Amino acid sequence: KKTTMRIKRKRQMQIICNYLRLKELRRQKKVRTEKEIKQREKEQREKERMQREQDVLRFPNDPIVPLKVGVCMFYDDNIKDYGELNCQINKAYCEKYKFDLIVSNHKKYHDRHPAWERLPMLIENLLHYDYLLWIDSDAFFYKDANNIVDVINKYSSNMHFIFSNDIGNSNVNTGIMIIKNSPYSIDFLTKWAYDQEL
């Protein structure tokens, strides 16, 4: 009986030790995770600080220089009913954030789908802006939508294009896209628009 009791106590002690060891491991893992989160937040703050300093260096006399942003739309008579409606909605958004709304109904292509009209339109206007945002005529901004410049500042430091994916798959959605004024962007758009091999 005494032997049996000693075995039971030993097993109980093992269970308690294992439990305490597991609890400590979980605590250490939580601490590591919290430290990693804090480190990432610290790095992000430092990155934003450096970006602000770079902006000051670029514009020493006016460190807060607003980006010049244009919003482009195209629609023809086939979709004029909702194209004009969404145009008015997007105009209100642009006025709210001081963007230029650029609208065209003039077709450049006569043998391609109207979706191709975005390309020459973007090429023609890009040199006049820091960024252009293309939005399809069947899309509009909610009246309380955030300033798109927040997205530009977040993602565009080393990017010439900002795209999104279609919901549910990994396909690129070109219905809304942001293009930076750069030689790379203009060259890319030109090839996309006029290269017969594409």
N, C-alpha and C positions, 0 to 999 in steps of 0.2 A: 504493500500500500504506500509506504513512504517513497519507494522508487517511482511508483505511478504518479504521486503528487509532485515529485521533483521534475518529472518529465513534463507534466502539465504546466508547472510554473515556468519551466524553460521555454516551452512553446509560447506561452503567453508573453514572456519577455521578448522573444523573437518577433512576435506579432507587433508588440508595442514599439520595438526598435525599428522595425520595417516601416511602421506607420509614421514615426517621427522622422525617419530618414526621407521618406517620400514627401512629407510635409515641408521639410527643409529644402528639398530639391525644387519643389513647386515655388517656394518663397524666393529662392535664388533665381529661378527662371523668370519670375515676375519682376524682380529687381532688374535683371538684365534687360527685359523687354522695356521697362520704364526708362532705363538709362538710354537704350537705343532710340526710343521715341524722343526723349529730350535732346539727344545728340543730333538727330535729324532736324528737329525744330531749330536748334542752335545753328546748324549749317545753313538752313533755309533763311534764317534771319540775317546771317552773315552774307549770304549770296545777294539778298535784297539790298543790304547796306552797300555792298560793293557796286551793285548796279546803279544805285542812287548817286554814288560818288562818280561813277563813270559818266552819268548824265550831266553832272555838274561840270566835269572836265570838258565834255563836248560842248556845253552851252554855258560858258563861264559868266556871261552877262545876264542870262535868264535861265536858271537851273530848272525851272518848271516850264518846259516847252510842250504844249499839247501837240499830239500827233495829228497830222492832217489825214483824215480818213474819208474815203468816198464809198458809198453803197450803190452798187450797180444792179439794175433790173432790165429785162427785155421781155416784151410781149407783143404779139401781133393781133390782127383782128380775130383770129380763131379763138383766142382766149381772152379777148378784151374785157368780157364781163367781169371775171374775177381778177384779171390782171390789174384793172384800174382800181378795184376795191382794195386789193392788197397794197397797191402803190400808195394810196392815201394813208393806210395804216402805217406803212413803213416811213412815209414822209413825216408823220407825227413823231415817230421814234428818232429819226435823224435830227429833227428840229430840237428835240429834247437834249440831245448830246452834241449838238453843233457839228453834225456830219453833213456832207453834200450828198444828196440823192441824185443819181445819174440814171435817167430812164431813156430807153431807145425803143423805137418801133420800126426802125429802118433795117431791112435785111441786107446782110453782106453776102450770104450764101443763097444760091438759088437751086442747088442740087443736094442740100443736106438738111437734116432735121433742125428745127429752130433751136434746139439745145446747143448747137454749135455756135450760135450767135454770141455767146458769152465771151468767146476767145478774142475775136477782133475788137470787141468793145473794151475788154480789159486791157489789151495791148495799147489801144488808143489813149486810154485815160491814166494808166499806171504812173507815167512819168510826172504827173501833176500832183501826186499824193504820196504820203509815206506808206499807206496801206490802202488796198481796195478790198471790200467785202462784196462777194457775189451772192445774191439771193435769188432763187427761182421765183417766178411770178406767182406760183401757187403757194408761196410761203410768206409769213409775216412775223414781225416781232410783237410779243405781248406788250401791252402798254406799261407794265411794270418790269420789263426785261432789264437786266443789268447792262451796264455800259460794255460794249464789245471790246473796248480798249483794255479792260481787265483781262480778257482772254489773250489779247495780243501781248500784253506785258508778262503774262504767265508763261507763254509757250514760245514766243517768237525770237528769243535771244540769238539762236543759231539756226532759225528755220526761215525758209523763204515762202513756204506754203503751210497753211494750217487746214487740215481736213478733219472730217469726222467719219465714223463708220455708220453703215446702215444698222438699224436695230435688228438684232438677231443673227447677224453674220459679220464677216470681216471685210466686206466690200467697201471701197471708198465712196462716200456720198459727196458728189460735186454740186449738189443743190445749194449748199451754203459752204463757201470756202473763203479764206483770207489769204491775200497775196501781198507780199512785201515788195516795195520798189527796190529792185536790185537787178544787176545785169543778168544774174542767173535766172531770175523769174521771167524777165522779158525774153531771154533766149528759149527757155522752156516753153512758154506760152506760144512763141512764134513757131517752134517746131510742131507743137501740138496742133496749132491752127492750120498750118500750111504744108507740112511735110506729107507728101502724097503716099509715102510708104507706111505711115501710121494708120 
